[in-house]
Amino acid sequence: MLTSQLDHQTRTLTDAQLAAGGGDIVTLNGADYWRDVQDRIEGAIQVDIEFDSFKDGRGFTLANQLRQRLGYAGRLRATGDIIPDQAGFLKRVGFDAIAPNRGDLAADWAKAEAQFSLAYQPANDRSATIVSLRERAGADLTQLNAKYREQDALEVLRDAIENTWKGRIAILSSFGAEAAIGLHLVSRVAPDTPVLFLDTGRLFAQTEQYQRELTDRLGLTNVRVIRPSEIEISAEDADGKLWSRNADACCDLRKVRPLEGVLGEYDALITGRKRFHGGDRLSLPLVERINGRIRVNPLSNWSAEEINAYFKRYDLPRHPLTEMGYASIGCWTCTAPASDDDVRSGRWSGQDKSECGIHRPSPLEAPVAAE
């Protein structure tokens, strides 16, 4: 649970007790970039993340990156301008304690905290911890992968949508080069399945056109267009060139955070990722868990030949840019035609980067049983 430290005296005493046991207490600003603070937090027993404004979501992102990318396992405390309505999200991204700059909201914080009972570490009341729930989920994943191995993609989707996660599942689609396959399969099961489409504000005009065309062609009735926060864009990418300075930060701003804002509505997401894409996807299972949420990958074992055959069999329209050599299509700022047989070679070309981050699992996650 979140430990509340609503007055300065309590914070000072707690910090002194922690420091007496050895280790540093490090203070970061929510605007700090996770790569830049890696050395600073090494060996720290506590990291404070200061929120300048409750409207600024960067502190949540930083906490999430410290836990997931850097594997920070120490105490994480949110300080500054935070409000009780944010209690659930503070816990979700890994905060252990709060020290808001307003001390007159103790009752509101207590009420908010009562709504969120999961903890990272075992407590005296023996309530379920996040780790224990992940372990149980791992066993479920093994069973699901074994079950789905015996089914084709359409059967997997039918079970996922109509049974296992009925009413709590969506498909995540880029409306890119191969997106029509997954969307067509979903439309054959339930065309009203929510389709989450991340409009980064940097998409090709052809992608926006293709999204409209494919939606009409397949009879999709529940496409949700998800956009980044204009406030956060103004604060973090005022000149529109963040992509050229820090591609990871740009993806986080325009894709990762906006998606995180709606994930709470679903227990599972369907993706169109495939093993032949290479990189992190080489060992992609049919079902996995990323940051506590299920991902169903019904096309994970499909080949490029099977993709092409499906397009022809159902006479599905291709993304207009595929004729120009684009094999994987994202933002126009960071996408080029594929240079070789590597489907994703045109994404962030010349950089040590192959994924935007929305499919990056936490290093704290229990491993998924191999297929």
Short mmCIF file of the C-alpha atoms (twelve columns), coordinates in Angstrom:
data_MODEL
# 
_entry.id   MODEL 
# 
loop_
_atom_site.group_PDB 
_atom_site.id 
_atom_site.type_symbol 
_atom_site.label_atom_id 
_atom_site.label_alt_id 
_atom_site.label_comp_id 
_atom_site.label_asym_id 
_atom_site.label_seq_id 
_atom_site.Cartn_x 
_atom_site.Cartn_y 
_atom_site.Cartn_z 
_atom_site.pdbx_PDB_model_num 
ATOM 1   C CA . MET A 1   0.000   0.000   0.000   1 
ATOM 2   C CA . LEU A 2   1.013   3.640   -0.346  1 
ATOM 3   C CA . THR A 3   2.598   5.043   2.808   1 
ATOM 4   C CA . SER A 4   1.356   8.589   3.382   1 
ATOM 5   C CA . GLN A 5   3.736   11.198  4.764   1 
ATOM 6   C CA . LEU A 6   1.620   14.308  4.908   1 
ATOM 7   C CA . ASP A 7   3.801   16.544  7.034   1 
ATOM 8   C CA . HIS A 8   7.438   17.539  6.801   1 
ATOM 9   C CA . GLN A 9   8.325   16.187  10.250  1 
ATOM 10  C CA . THR A 10  7.154   12.681  9.312   1 
ATOM 11  C CA . ARG A 11  9.127   12.787  6.072   1 
ATOM 12  C CA . THR A 12  12.289  13.941  7.800   1 
ATOM 13  C CA . LEU A 13  12.086  11.267  10.495  1 
ATOM 14  C CA . THR A 14  11.426  8.489   7.985   1 
ATOM 15  C CA . ASP A 15  14.272  9.632   5.755   1 
ATOM 16  C CA . ALA A 16  16.655  9.740   8.698   1 
ATOM 17  C CA . GLN A 17  15.714  6.208   9.714   1 
ATOM 18  C CA . LEU A 18  16.226  4.927   6.184   1 
ATOM 19  C CA . ALA A 19  19.558  6.670   5.787   1 
ATOM 20  C CA . ALA A 20  20.747  5.319   9.131   1 
ATOM 21  C CA . GLY A 21  20.443  1.838   7.707   1 
ATOM 22  C CA . GLY A 22  22.844  2.692   4.909   1 
ATOM 23  C CA . GLY A 23  22.243  3.976   1.396   1 
ATOM 24  C CA . ASP A 24  21.325  7.230   -0.289  1 
ATOM 25  C CA . ILE A 25  18.048  9.034   -0.814  1 
ATOM 26  C CA . VAL A 26  17.997  10.523  -4.301  1 
ATOM 27  C CA . THR A 27  15.658  13.269  -5.491  1 
ATOM 28  C CA . LEU A 28  14.617  13.435  -9.149  1 
ATOM 29  C CA . ASN A 29  12.289  15.725  -11.030 1 
ATOM 30  C CA . GLY A 30  9.422   14.225  -12.973 1 
ATOM 31  C CA . ALA A 31  10.849  15.804  -16.120 1 
ATOM 32  C CA . ASP A 32  14.112  13.840  -15.829 1 
ATOM 33  C CA . TYR A 33  14.808  11.223  -18.499 1 
ATOM 34  C CA . TRP A 34  15.316  7.702   -17.181 1 
ATOM 35  C CA . ARG A 35  18.545  7.037   -19.100 1 
ATOM 36  C CA . ASP A 36  20.108  10.166  -17.606 1 
ATOM 37  C CA . VAL A 37  19.479  9.123   -13.992 1 
ATOM 38  C CA . GLN A 38  20.657  5.524   -14.142 1 
ATOM 39  C CA . ASP A 39  23.971  6.229   -12.423 1 
ATOM 40  C CA . ARG A 40  22.369  8.506   -9.830  1 
ATOM 41  C CA . ILE A 41  19.952  5.911   -8.485  1 
ATOM 42  C CA . GLU A 42  22.452  3.060   -8.295  1 
ATOM 43  C CA . GLY A 43  22.593  1.918   -4.671  1 
ATOM 44  C CA . ALA A 44  19.850  4.323   -3.572  1 
ATOM 45  C CA . ILE A 45  17.500  2.990   -0.905  1 
ATOM 46  C CA . GLN A 46  14.892  5.585   -1.811  1 
ATOM 47  C CA . VAL A 47  14.146  7.705   -4.851  1 
ATOM 48  C CA . ASP A 48  11.886  10.746  -4.557  1 
ATOM 49  C CA . ILE A 49  10.202  11.945  -7.748  1 
ATOM 50  C CA . GLU A 50  9.044   15.539  -7.509  1 
ATOM 51  C CA . PHE A 51  5.835   16.483  -9.360  1 
ATOM 52  C CA . ASP A 52  5.759   20.165  -10.339 1 
ATOM 53  C CA . SER A 53  2.098   19.889  -11.323 1 
ATOM 54  C CA . PHE A 54  -0.503  17.162  -10.962 1 
ATOM 55  C CA . LYS A 55  -1.339  17.799  -14.642 1 
ATOM 56  C CA . ASP A 56  2.169   16.786  -15.711 1 
ATOM 57  C CA . GLY A 57  2.289   13.027  -16.293 1 
ATOM 58  C CA . ARG A 58  6.042   12.765  -16.716 1 
ATOM 59  C CA . GLY A 59  6.602   11.707  -13.112 1 
ATOM 60  C CA . PHE A 60  4.451   8.626   -13.677 1 
ATOM 61  C CA . THR A 61  6.413   7.758   -16.779 1 
ATOM 62  C CA . LEU A 62  9.724   8.179   -14.976 1 
ATOM 63  C CA . ALA A 63  8.597   5.915   -12.128 1 
ATOM 64  C CA . ASN A 64  7.414   3.317   -14.598 1 
ATOM 65  C CA . GLN A 65  10.752  3.395   -16.428 1 
ATOM 66  C CA . LEU A 66  12.758  3.121   -13.198 1 
ATOM 67  C CA . ARG A 67  10.840  -0.005  -12.238 1 
ATOM 68  C CA . GLN A 68  10.622  -1.585  -15.665 1 
ATOM 69  C CA . ARG A 69  13.693  -0.592  -17.633 1 
ATOM 70  C CA . LEU A 70  16.199  -0.096  -14.818 1 
ATOM 71  C CA . GLY A 71  14.763  -2.703  -12.466 1 
ATOM 72  C CA . TYR A 72  14.902  -0.336  -9.492  1 
ATOM 73  C CA . ALA A 73  13.639  -2.268  -6.457  1 
ATOM 74  C CA . GLY A 74  14.126  0.335   -3.726  1 
ATOM 75  C CA . ARG A 75  11.574  2.639   -2.157  1 
ATOM 76  C CA . LEU A 76  9.900   5.032   -4.598  1 
ATOM 77  C CA . ARG A 77  8.154   8.126   -3.226  1 
ATOM 78  C CA . ALA A 78  6.038   10.699  -5.063  1 
ATOM 79  C CA . THR A 79  6.388   14.250  -3.756  1 
ATOM 80  C CA . GLY A 80  5.067   17.671  -4.681  1 
ATOM 81  C CA . ASP A 81  1.833   18.528  -6.465  1 
ATOM 82  C CA . ILE A 82  -0.019  15.204  -6.465  1 
ATOM 83  C CA . ILE A 83  -3.699  14.659  -5.680  1 
ATOM 84  C CA . PRO A 84  -5.741  11.790  -4.162  1 
ATOM 85  C CA . ASP A 85  -7.412  10.984  -7.487  1 
ATOM 86  C CA . GLN A 86  -4.007  9.782   -8.683  1 
ATOM 87  C CA . ALA A 87  -3.557  7.165   -5.937  1 
ATOM 88  C CA . GLY A 88  -4.385  4.190   -8.121  1 
ATOM 89  C CA . PHE A 89  -2.049  5.225   -10.907 1 
ATOM 90  C CA . LEU A 90  0.740   6.028   -8.443  1 
ATOM 91  C CA . LYS A 91  0.553   2.457   -7.177  1 
ATOM 92  C CA . ARG A 92  0.294   1.009   -10.658 1 
ATOM 93  C CA . VAL A 93  3.548   2.539   -11.827 1 
ATOM 94  C CA . GLY A 94  5.393   1.421   -8.701  1 
ATOM 95  C CA . PHE A 95  5.310   4.157   -6.047  1 
ATOM 96  C CA . ASP A 96  5.508   2.940   -2.439  1 
ATOM 97  C CA . ALA A 97  4.951   6.245   -0.632  1 
ATOM 98  C CA . ILE A 98  3.596   9.740   -1.113  1 
ATOM 99  C CA . ALA A 99  4.581   13.096  0.342   1 
ATOM 100 C CA . PRO A 100 2.210   15.641  -1.230  1 
ATOM 101 C CA . ASN A 101 2.845   19.337  -0.715  1 
ATOM 102 C CA . ARG A 102 -0.685  19.780  0.647   1 
ATOM 103 C CA . GLY A 103 -1.282  18.401  4.132   1 
ATOM 104 C CA . ASP A 104 -5.010  19.130  4.307   1 
ATOM 105 C CA . LEU A 105 -6.113  16.177  2.183   1 
ATOM 106 C CA . ALA A 106 -5.327  13.315  4.568   1 
ATOM 107 C CA . ALA A 107 -8.913  12.037  4.613   1 
ATOM 108 C CA . ASP A 108 -9.139  12.155  0.828   1 
ATOM 109 C CA . TRP A 109 -5.865  10.260  0.481   1 
ATOM 110 C CA . ALA A 110 -7.051  7.608   2.948   1 
ATOM 111 C CA . LYS A 111 -10.302 7.174   1.034   1 
ATOM 112 C CA . ALA A 112 -8.472  6.893   -2.278  1 
ATOM 113 C CA . GLU A 113 -5.977  4.413   -0.850  1 
ATOM 114 C CA . ALA A 114 -8.785  2.167   0.389   1 
ATOM 115 C CA . GLN A 115 -9.844  1.583   -3.202  1 
ATOM 116 C CA . PHE A 116 -6.495  0.031   -4.141  1 
ATOM 117 C CA . SER A 117 -5.413  -2.927  -2.021  1 
ATOM 118 C CA . LEU A 118 -2.575  -4.592  -3.950  1 
ATOM 119 C CA . ALA A 119 0.971   -4.293  -2.619  1 
ATOM 120 C CA . TYR A 120 4.384   -5.063  -4.090  1 
ATOM 121 C CA . GLN A 121 5.711   -6.663  -0.903  1 
ATOM 122 C CA . PRO A 122 4.017   -9.090  1.529   1 
ATOM 123 C CA . ALA A 123 2.190   -7.411  4.414   1 
ATOM 124 C CA . ASN A 124 1.202   -8.657  7.882   1 
ATOM 125 C CA . ASP A 125 -2.380  -9.219  6.729   1 
ATOM 126 C CA . ARG A 126 -1.143  -11.791 4.187   1 
ATOM 127 C CA . SER A 127 -3.087  -10.099 1.403   1 
ATOM 128 C CA . ALA A 128 -2.180  -11.023 -2.159  1 
ATOM 129 C CA . THR A 129 0.821   -9.202  -3.543  1 
ATOM 130 C CA . ILE A 130 1.394   -8.177  -7.136  1 
ATOM 131 C CA . VAL A 131 4.227   -10.693 -7.345  1 
ATOM 132 C CA . SER A 132 2.035   -13.575 -6.153  1 
ATOM 133 C CA . LEU A 133 -0.700  -12.634 -8.601  1 
ATOM 134 C CA . ARG A 134 1.857   -12.574 -11.404 1 
ATOM 135 C CA . GLU A 135 2.974   -16.074 -10.452 1 
ATOM 136 C CA . ARG A 136 -0.593  -17.329 -10.623 1 
ATOM 137 C CA . ALA A 137 -1.068  -15.576 -13.960 1 
ATOM 138 C CA . GLY A 138 2.071   -17.293 -15.231 1 
ATOM 139 C CA . ALA A 139 0.465   -20.684 -14.667 1 
ATOM 140 C CA . ASP A 140 -2.641  -19.505 -16.528 1 
ATOM 141 C CA . LEU A 141 -0.488  -18.362 -19.447 1 
ATOM 142 C CA . THR A 142 1.124   -21.778 -19.740 1 
ATOM 143 C CA . GLN A 143 -2.315  -23.377 -20.004 1 
ATOM 144 C CA . LEU A 144 -3.547  -20.827 -22.541 1 
ATOM 145 C CA . ASN A 145 -0.479  -21.208 -24.743 1 
ATOM 146 C CA . ALA A 146 -0.903  -24.989 -24.698 1 
ATOM 147 C CA . LYS A 147 -4.583  -24.636 -25.572 1 
ATOM 148 C CA . TYR A 148 -4.085  -22.117 -28.373 1 
ATOM 149 C CA . ARG A 149 -1.254  -24.072 -29.979 1 
ATOM 150 C CA . GLU A 150 -3.900  -26.524 -31.159 1 
ATOM 151 C CA . GLN A 151 -6.069  -23.798 -32.713 1 
ATOM 152 C CA . ASP A 152 -5.787  -21.580 -35.766 1 
ATOM 153 C CA . ALA A 153 -5.805  -17.778 -35.504 1 
ATOM 154 C CA . LEU A 154 -9.551  -17.455 -36.021 1 
ATOM 155 C CA . GLU A 155 -10.277 -20.029 -33.317 1 
ATOM 156 C CA . VAL A 156 -7.905  -18.273 -30.925 1 
ATOM 157 C CA . LEU A 157 -9.665  -14.965 -31.493 1 
ATOM 158 C CA . ARG A 158 -13.110 -16.486 -31.185 1 
ATOM 159 C CA . ASP A 159 -12.251 -17.960 -27.793 1 
ATOM 160 C CA . ALA A 160 -10.492 -14.794 -26.606 1 
ATOM 161 C CA . ILE A 161 -13.301 -12.443 -27.649 1 
ATOM 162 C CA . GLU A 162 -16.368 -14.561 -26.938 1 
ATOM 163 C CA . ASN A 163 -15.228 -16.504 -23.886 1 
ATOM 164 C CA . THR A 164 -11.978 -15.895 -22.027 1 
ATOM 165 C CA . TRP A 165 -11.997 -12.075 -21.995 1 
ATOM 166 C CA . LYS A 166 -15.532 -11.349 -23.159 1 
ATOM 167 C CA . GLY A 167 -16.286 -7.635  -22.956 1 
ATOM 168 C CA . ARG A 168 -12.774 -6.860  -21.654 1 
ATOM 169 C CA . ILE A 169 -10.608 -7.238  -24.746 1 
ATOM 170 C CA . ALA A 170 -9.553  -4.906  -27.570 1 
ATOM 171 C CA . ILE A 171 -7.312  -5.123  -30.611 1 
ATOM 172 C CA . LEU A 172 -4.386  -2.728  -30.860 1 
ATOM 173 C CA . SER A 173 -3.809  -1.725  -34.483 1 
ATOM 174 C CA . SER A 174 -1.411  0.602   -36.272 1 
ATOM 175 C CA . PHE A 175 -3.370  0.280   -39.532 1 
ATOM 176 C CA . GLY A 176 0.036   -0.430  -41.013 1 
ATOM 177 C CA . ALA A 177 1.416   -2.748  -43.674 1 
ATOM 178 C CA . GLU A 178 -0.020  -6.021  -42.327 1 
ATOM 179 C CA . ALA A 179 -2.785  -4.691  -40.090 1 
ATOM 180 C CA . ALA A 180 -5.623  -5.775  -42.369 1 
ATOM 181 C CA . ILE A 181 -5.062  -9.438  -41.472 1 
ATOM 182 C CA . GLY A 182 -5.732  -9.155  -37.746 1 
ATOM 183 C CA . LEU A 183 -8.548  -6.667  -38.245 1 
ATOM 184 C CA . HIS A 184 -10.230 -8.889  -40.826 1 
ATOM 185 C CA . LEU A 185 -10.025 -11.898 -38.509 1 
ATOM 186 C CA . VAL A 186 -11.507 -9.881  -35.641 1 
ATOM 187 C CA . SER A 187 -14.302 -8.595  -37.895 1 
ATOM 188 C CA . ARG A 188 -15.233 -12.211 -38.681 1 
ATOM 189 C CA . VAL A 189 -15.733 -12.855 -34.971 1 
ATOM 190 C CA . ALA A 190 -17.130 -9.562  -33.640 1 
ATOM 191 C CA . PRO A 191 -16.876 -6.345  -35.690 1 
ATOM 192 C CA . ASP A 192 -17.809 -4.316  -32.606 1 
ATOM 193 C CA . THR A 193 -14.609 -5.340  -30.803 1 
ATOM 194 C CA . PRO A 194 -12.817 -2.148  -29.672 1 
ATOM 195 C CA . VAL A 195 -9.968  -1.202  -32.018 1 
ATOM 196 C CA . LEU A 196 -7.322  1.001   -30.372 1 
ATOM 197 C CA . PHE A 197 -5.620  3.229   -32.945 1 
ATOM 198 C CA . LEU A 198 -2.781  5.440   -31.705 1 
ATOM 199 C CA . ASP A 199 -2.780  8.697   -33.663 1 
ATOM 200 C CA . THR A 200 0.576   10.183  -32.709 1 
ATOM 201 C CA . GLY A 201 0.111   13.360  -34.704 1 
ATOM 202 C CA . ARG A 202 2.999   12.188  -36.878 1 
ATOM 203 C CA . LEU A 203 1.285   9.574   -39.032 1 
ATOM 204 C CA . PHE A 204 1.531   9.427   -42.806 1 
ATOM 205 C CA . ALA A 205 -1.508  10.862  -44.575 1 
ATOM 206 C CA . GLN A 206 -1.729  7.503   -46.342 1 
ATOM 207 C CA . THR A 207 -2.125  5.748   -42.981 1 
ATOM 208 C CA . GLU A 208 -5.007  7.996   -41.986 1 
ATOM 209 C CA . GLN A 209 -6.634  7.359   -45.368 1 
ATOM 210 C CA . TYR A 210 -6.072  3.609   -45.040 1 
ATOM 211 C CA . GLN A 211 -7.564  3.604   -41.545 1 
ATOM 212 C CA . ARG A 212 -10.800 5.099   -42.841 1 
ATOM 213 C CA . GLU A 213 -10.909 2.806   -45.870 1 
ATOM 214 C CA . LEU A 214 -10.221 -0.382  -43.916 1 
ATOM 215 C CA . THR A 215 -12.694 0.530   -41.178 1 
ATOM 216 C CA . ASP A 216 -15.463 0.892   -43.758 1 
ATOM 217 C CA . ARG A 217 -14.417 -2.157  -45.765 1 
ATOM 218 C CA . LEU A 218 -14.391 -4.480  -42.744 1 
ATOM 219 C CA . GLY A 219 -17.440 -2.986  -41.043 1 
ATOM 220 C CA . LEU A 220 -15.549 -2.147  -37.854 1 
ATOM 221 C CA . THR A 221 -17.924 -0.270  -35.577 1 
ATOM 222 C CA . ASN A 222 -15.818 0.568   -32.534 1 
ATOM 223 C CA . VAL A 223 -12.552 2.204   -33.601 1 
ATOM 224 C CA . ARG A 224 -11.101 4.357   -30.814 1 
ATOM 225 C CA . VAL A 225 -8.623  6.995   -31.939 1 
ATOM 226 C CA . ILE A 226 -6.202  7.680   -29.072 1 
ATOM 227 C CA . ARG A 227 -4.127  10.849  -29.138 1 
ATOM 228 C CA . PRO A 228 -1.375  12.248  -26.897 1 
ATOM 229 C CA . SER A 229 -2.053  15.031  -24.407 1 
ATOM 230 C CA . GLU A 230 -1.742  18.481  -25.974 1 
ATOM 231 C CA . ILE A 231 -0.569  19.822  -22.615 1 
ATOM 232 C CA . GLU A 232 2.246   17.280  -22.448 1 
ATOM 233 C CA . ILE A 233 3.213   17.899  -26.071 1 
ATOM 234 C CA . SER A 234 3.459   21.634  -25.380 1 
ATOM 235 C CA . ALA A 235 5.651   20.949  -22.359 1 
ATOM 236 C CA . GLU A 236 7.900   18.266  -23.844 1 
ATOM 237 C CA . ASP A 237 7.881   18.759  -27.612 1 
ATOM 238 C CA . ALA A 238 7.092   22.401  -28.222 1 
ATOM 239 C CA . ASP A 239 9.152   22.568  -31.427 1 
ATOM 240 C CA . GLY A 240 7.915   19.229  -32.749 1 
ATOM 241 C CA . LYS A 241 11.454  17.869  -33.087 1 
ATOM 242 C CA . LEU A 242 11.723  15.642  -30.032 1 
ATOM 243 C CA . TRP A 243 11.883  12.636  -32.358 1 
ATOM 244 C CA . SER A 244 15.227  13.854  -33.721 1 
ATOM 245 C CA . ARG A 245 16.720  14.456  -30.260 1 
ATOM 246 C CA . ASN A 246 15.349  11.532  -28.292 1 
ATOM 247 C CA . ALA A 247 13.281  8.944   -30.139 1 
ATOM 248 C CA . ASP A 248 12.522  6.968   -26.970 1 
ATOM 249 C CA . ALA A 249 11.104  10.040  -25.239 1 
ATOM 250 C CA . CYS A 250 9.026   10.879  -28.310 1 
ATOM 251 C CA . CYS A 251 7.541   7.373   -28.446 1 
ATOM 252 C CA . ASP A 252 6.817   7.569   -24.746 1 
ATOM 253 C CA . LEU A 253 5.035   10.900  -25.148 1 
ATOM 254 C CA . ARG A 254 3.037   10.068  -28.251 1 
ATOM 255 C CA . LYS A 255 2.384   6.329   -27.896 1 
ATOM 256 C CA . VAL A 256 3.226   4.721   -24.557 1 
ATOM 257 C CA . ARG A 257 1.515   7.215   -22.250 1 
ATOM 258 C CA . PRO A 258 -1.640  7.664   -24.347 1 
ATOM 259 C CA . LEU A 259 -2.092  3.888   -24.485 1 
ATOM 260 C CA . GLU A 260 -1.522  3.564   -20.735 1 
ATOM 261 C CA . GLY A 261 -4.375  6.001   -20.238 1 
ATOM 262 C CA . VAL A 262 -6.948  3.546   -21.621 1 
ATOM 263 C CA . LEU A 263 -5.456  0.164   -20.685 1 
ATOM 264 C CA . GLY A 264 -7.375  0.059   -17.420 1 
ATOM 265 C CA . GLU A 265 -10.550 -0.562  -19.414 1 
ATOM 266 C CA . TYR A 266 -9.310  -3.904  -20.728 1 
ATOM 267 C CA . ASP A 267 -7.910  -7.156  -19.372 1 
ATOM 268 C CA . ALA A 268 -6.379  -8.228  -22.673 1 
ATOM 269 C CA . LEU A 269 -5.125  -6.752  -25.939 1 
ATOM 270 C CA . ILE A 270 -4.848  -8.447  -29.326 1 
ATOM 271 C CA . THR A 271 -1.746  -7.569  -31.354 1 
ATOM 272 C CA . GLY A 272 -0.573  -8.332  -34.882 1 
ATOM 273 C CA . ARG A 273 3.068   -9.022  -34.034 1 
ATOM 274 C CA . LYS A 274 4.825   -11.957 -35.668 1 
ATOM 275 C CA . ARG A 275 8.028   -13.875 -35.041 1 
ATOM 276 C CA . PHE A 276 9.379   -13.361 -38.536 1 
ATOM 277 C CA . HIS A 277 9.631   -9.647  -37.757 1 
ATOM 278 C CA . GLY A 278 12.788  -10.572 -35.828 1 
ATOM 279 C CA . GLY A 279 14.412  -8.766  -32.913 1 
ATOM 280 C CA . ASP A 280 12.453  -8.994  -29.670 1 
ATOM 281 C CA . ARG A 281 9.711   -10.858 -31.540 1 
ATOM 282 C CA . LEU A 282 11.677  -13.990 -32.457 1 
ATOM 283 C CA . SER A 283 10.334  -15.943 -29.477 1 
ATOM 284 C CA . LEU A 284 6.897   -14.307 -29.344 1 
ATOM 285 C CA . PRO A 285 4.325   -16.592 -27.643 1 
ATOM 286 C CA . LEU A 286 0.667   -16.810 -28.562 1 
ATOM 287 C CA . VAL A 287 -0.252  -15.351 -25.178 1 
ATOM 288 C CA . GLU A 288 1.929   -13.243 -22.914 1 
ATOM 289 C CA . ARG A 289 1.602   -10.791 -20.079 1 
ATOM 290 C CA . ILE A 290 3.130   -7.326  -20.333 1 
ATOM 291 C CA . ASN A 291 3.054   -5.141  -17.233 1 
ATOM 292 C CA . GLY A 292 0.171   -7.052  -15.732 1 
ATOM 293 C CA . ARG A 293 -2.013  -7.158  -18.830 1 
ATOM 294 C CA . ILE A 294 -2.541  -10.036 -21.262 1 
ATOM 295 C CA . ARG A 295 -1.463  -9.745  -24.907 1 
ATOM 296 C CA . VAL A 296 -2.905  -12.220 -27.388 1 
ATOM 297 C CA . ASN A 297 -0.738  -12.676 -30.489 1 
ATOM 298 C CA . PRO A 298 -2.794  -14.936 -32.799 1 
ATOM 299 C CA . LEU A 299 -0.483  -14.338 -35.774 1 
ATOM 300 C CA . SER A 300 2.768   -14.908 -33.904 1 
ATOM 301 C CA . ASN A 301 3.692   -18.014 -35.886 1 
ATOM 302 C CA . TRP A 302 2.531   -16.783 -39.300 1 
ATOM 303 C CA . SER A 303 5.085   -16.415 -42.088 1 
ATOM 304 C CA . ALA A 304 5.373   -13.661 -44.688 1 
ATOM 305 C CA . GLU A 305 4.057   -16.135 -47.265 1 
ATOM 306 C CA . GLU A 306 0.955   -16.825 -45.181 1 
ATOM 307 C CA . ILE A 307 0.362   -13.096 -44.799 1 
ATOM 308 C CA . ASN A 308 0.513   -12.543 -48.557 1 
ATOM 309 C CA . ALA A 309 -1.736  -15.546 -49.208 1 
ATOM 310 C CA . TYR A 310 -4.376  -14.226 -46.802 1 
ATOM 311 C CA . PHE A 311 -4.377  -10.802 -48.473 1 
ATOM 312 C CA . LYS A 312 -4.997  -12.481 -51.835 1 
ATOM 313 C CA . ARG A 313 -7.581  -14.965 -50.576 1 
ATOM 314 C CA . TYR A 314 -9.811  -12.264 -49.114 1 
ATOM 315 C CA . ASP A 315 -8.867  -9.524  -51.584 1 
ATOM 316 C CA . LEU A 316 -7.879  -7.175  -48.782 1 
ATOM 317 C CA . PRO A 317 -6.566  -3.703  -49.645 1 
ATOM 318 C CA . ARG A 318 -2.890  -3.039  -48.992 1 
ATOM 319 C CA . HIS A 319 -1.504  0.039   -47.271 1 
ATOM 320 C CA . PRO A 320 -0.615  2.483   -50.097 1 
ATOM 321 C CA . LEU A 321 2.997   2.821   -48.917 1 
ATOM 322 C CA . THR A 322 3.779   -0.885  -49.338 1 
ATOM 323 C CA . GLU A 323 4.097   -0.268  -53.085 1 
ATOM 324 C CA . MET A 324 6.980   2.102   -52.292 1 
ATOM 325 C CA . GLY A 325 8.923   -0.465  -50.282 1 
ATOM 326 C CA . TYR A 326 7.594   0.290   -46.799 1 
ATOM 327 C CA . ALA A 327 7.319   -3.061  -45.020 1 
ATOM 328 C CA . SER A 328 6.595   -1.683  -41.533 1 
ATOM 329 C CA . ILE A 329 4.894   1.674   -41.123 1 
ATOM 330 C CA . GLY A 330 4.886   4.011   -38.142 1 
ATOM 331 C CA . CYS A 331 5.390   7.781   -37.903 1 
ATOM 332 C CA . TRP A 332 6.655   9.582   -40.999 1 
ATOM 333 C CA . THR A 333 9.487   11.074  -38.949 1 
ATOM 334 C CA . CYS A 334 11.023  7.686   -38.142 1 
ATOM 335 C CA . THR A 335 9.983   5.358   -40.969 1 
ATOM 336 C CA . ALA A 336 11.774  4.588   -44.227 1 
ATOM 337 C CA . PRO A 337 11.455  1.862   -46.872 1 
ATOM 338 C CA . ALA A 338 12.900  -1.484  -45.769 1 
ATOM 339 C CA . SER A 339 16.499  -1.836  -46.896 1 
ATOM 340 C CA . ASP A 340 16.635  -5.643  -46.933 1 
ATOM 341 C CA . ASP A 341 14.620  -8.720  -45.976 1 
ATOM 342 C CA . ASP A 342 14.323  -7.397  -42.421 1 
ATOM 343 C CA . VAL A 343 10.716  -6.206  -42.265 1 
ATOM 344 C CA . ARG A 344 11.449  -3.606  -39.592 1 
ATOM 345 C CA . SER A 345 14.749  -2.299  -40.980 1 
ATOM 346 C CA . GLY A 346 13.059  0.941   -42.008 1 
ATOM 347 C CA . ARG A 347 11.962  1.777   -38.474 1 
ATOM 348 C CA . TRP A 348 14.286  4.196   -36.627 1 
ATOM 349 C CA . SER A 349 16.902  3.480   -39.270 1 
ATOM 350 C CA . GLY A 350 20.461  4.040   -38.051 1 
ATOM 351 C CA . GLN A 351 19.457  3.957   -34.382 1 
ATOM 352 C CA . ASP A 352 19.804  1.259   -31.755 1 
ATOM 353 C CA . LYS A 353 16.026  0.999   -31.518 1 
ATOM 354 C CA . SER A 354 13.516  -1.418  -32.985 1 
ATOM 355 C CA . GLU A 355 10.408  -1.010  -30.810 1 
ATOM 356 C CA . CYS A 356 8.361   2.004   -29.736 1 
ATOM 357 C CA . GLY A 357 7.880   0.724   -26.186 1 
ATOM 358 C CA . ILE A 358 4.220   -0.252  -26.047 1 
ATOM 359 C CA . HIS A 359 5.184   -3.929  -26.203 1 
ATOM 360 C CA . ARG A 360 8.125   -3.776  -23.785 1 
ATOM 361 C CA . PRO A 361 7.641   -6.069  -20.780 1 
ATOM 362 C CA . SER A 362 8.852   -5.247  -17.302 1 
ATOM 363 C CA . PRO A 363 11.978  -7.113  -16.139 1 
ATOM 364 C CA . LEU A 364 10.014  -7.843  -12.955 1 
ATOM 365 C CA . GLU A 365 7.481   -9.938  -14.871 1 
ATOM 366 C CA . ALA A 366 7.437   -13.692 -14.374 1 
ATOM 367 C CA . PRO A 367 8.720   -15.436 -17.528 1 
ATOM 368 C CA . VAL A 368 6.153   -16.908 -19.888 1 
ATOM 369 C CA . ALA A 369 6.510   -20.629 -20.539 1 
ATOM 370 C CA . ALA A 370 8.031   -21.279 -23.953 1 
ATOM 371 C CA . GLU A 371 5.795   -22.633 -26.631 1 
# 
